[in-house]
């Protein structure tokens, strides 16, 4: 007889579905933050949740769920970057990452998002990850230090530098365009 | 640490939205995960003939499943075009499986201008008689929920009882001792929290602030400062705003900002019920 605490297949899938519903966007973003090409995100996303499915029973509630997911995503992304999981990709549609904004007719926000994207492209990978984890995912510097295996001072230094550059970029964009004949 | 300007925060919020997966991708990924996870669990799903794997090509598995997935997706797309959203929303026959049912819901909601599908979906039964996990339509991130619902879009924050009294990165348990079921292990608690959050968001999206608040109350009661307390707090303040309790929503937003100063939801929380045209 099955022990009542031994989850069956359906129950395990149901559990996985619940987590997927809540965390799929986070995981997808993190995979991008980790430098994964957009075309590989779907595949890697699936891998992450398959790992979650296998390891859910090992989840330590004293840990942050997102940190746990980040750790898994990082390993999966690393595999993909090294090419060990690289495949010809996918059936899944791609190149629609802007649709969620476009659909709302928010051209200005789209422009802002593109500006961020352009700025991120100017950063090295380490600085970019720290910046994104702090500013997009809301992680604290100690959390980032933990998940990235960095000294917290290094995190602060990278974050500060990235913020300064970012604010300059935003300020330049936001500055009113003066007519050439004005002072 | 230097503070980010409003323009900078807005730009980052827009970037975050831009990274959100399109609902169809969310659905198709789930369809693939479901089948692949089922394979790992039982090892005999491939023989079920049930649908679809959106595969990891490198593994070269389930080629037949891939074809089935394509067929299912195409069938759903054709149905959308030829039948129209109303019929589609009443659920694609089970044979088309998860991908199709997601497709249907998502396409319908996309036409309705709603990106975030999160409606209750019962467990379904495939043509082989095996019950499949009911992937309730995938929720969009909280940002989308709020953006898609003008009434709630301005909301941020959490109920005072959910928030720690002082600034801290993690919320403290409410004064009333949360009834955390000791029998639930960590994974179970996490899943239970996620389900409650899903229920709260679904209610919010459906405009049922009472149900949303009830779900957040249940979360506080059962889990206190659970793993998903931040998300729950955000939904709660959104529900308060939607319920017309603007002052409470704004207070909850302030509490949210104190409790989760680095939260990516903080900017939206601060806008919640902030405008004069929100209900009081």
Interface residues (C-beta under 8 A of the other chain):
Chain A: X9 X10 X12 X13 X14 X15 X16 X17 X18 X19 X20 X21 X22 X23 X24 X25 X26 X28 X29 X32 X41 X42 X43 X45 X46 X47 X49 X50 X53 X54 X56 X57 X58 X59 X60 X61 X62 X64 X65 X85 X86 X87 X88 X89 X90 X91 X92 X93 X96 X97 X98 X99 X100 X101 X103 X104 X106 X109 X110 X112 X113 X114 X115 X116 X117 X134 X135 X136 X137 X138 X139 X140 X141 X156 X159 X160 X163 X164 X166 X167 X170 X171 X174
Chain B: X1 X2 X4 X5 X7 X8 X10 X11 X12 X14 X15 X16 X17 X18 X19 X20 X21 X22 X24 X25 X26 X28 X29 X30 X32 X33 X34 X36 X37 X38 X40 X41 X42 X54 X55 X56 X57 X58 X59 X66 X69 X70 X110 X113 X115 X118 X123 X131 X132 X133 X134 X135 X136 X138 X139 X140 X141 X144 X147 X169 X185 X186 X187 X188 X189 X190 X191 X194 X195 X197 X198 X227 X228 X231 X260 X262 X263 X264 X265 X266
